[in-house]
Amino acid sequence: MSLRPRDRAADHDQPPFVIVSDLHVDAVGAGTLEEAFHGRLGEVDGWPGFLDLEVWRDER
């Protein structure tokens, strides 16, 4: 899943950074966690510099 607000990269002078959270969830709960991120409030989307939120699922 990728939520893409308009690209605000040009709106700020700071160098970009990435935050990664590595969550280990049972296969049973993975869908629930993914739905929670998809249904999030989006409060951070309007913050200066925010570009994207991605949720990745390791299917190995």
Residue, then its C-alpha position, 0 to 999 in steps of 0.5 A: m500500500s502506498l499513500r501519496p499526498r501531493d509531492r511537497a519535496a520543494d516546500h522545504d530546505q531540509p535534507p530528506f530522511v527515511i524512518v523504517s519500523d520493522l514489525h514482526v506480526d503473526a500471519v493471522g494479524a498481518g492483514t489487520l495491521e495492514e488495514a489499520f495503516h490503510g485506514r489511518l487518520g492521515e494526520v501527518d500527511g499535511w506536515p511539511g516534508f511528508l511525502d509518503l507512507e508505505v506498508w510492506r509485507d514480507e511474503r517469504 
